[in-house]
Amino acid sequence: MTTMTISPIGFDHTRDRDYFNGRSDAYDDARTLTLDQLVIRSGAATDYASLPYALGYSAVVIEIRMEADAEAEIAQTWLARKQGRETSTRHDNRR
């Protein structure tokens, strides 16, 4: 799993308590809310909460989104292989 590495210049979010509060709130919300609802809350945090809180919350939402996208891609690849729709071009070129 990857994390967002971009941060404003001169801001050390690893020492800010609000950053971790935002991350923990996002993890808690992820248990009960859908991804679309998390994105909406992330936007609200960006508009109304402190910068470190918004960065922490948004980082977790991005991680969850990337994980969901990866799981969907794996599932589609598995289904394509099971149905015989995916073939290896490397083997076809050697014939």
Residue pairs with C-beta under 8 A, 6 or more apart in sequence:
1 63
1 66
1 67
2 63
2 66
3 59
3 62
3 63
4 58
4 59
4 62
4 63
7 13
7 55
8 51
11 51
11 52
13 19
13 52
13 55
13 56
16 52
17 52
18 49
18 50
18 52
18 53
18 56
19 52
19 53
19 55
19 56
20 56
21 53
21 56
22 45
22 49
22 52
22 53
22 54
22 55
22 56
22 57
22 58
22 59
22 60
23 56
23 57
23 59
23 60
25 53
25 57
26 38
26 41
26 42
26 56
26 57
26 59
26 60
26 61
26 64
27 60
29 37
29 38
29 41
30 38
30 60
30 64
33 41
35 61
35 64
35 65
35 68
38 61
38 64
39 61
39 65
41 57
41 61
42 54
42 57
42 58
42 61
45 53
45 54
45 57
45 58
46 54
46 58
49 57
77 86
80 86
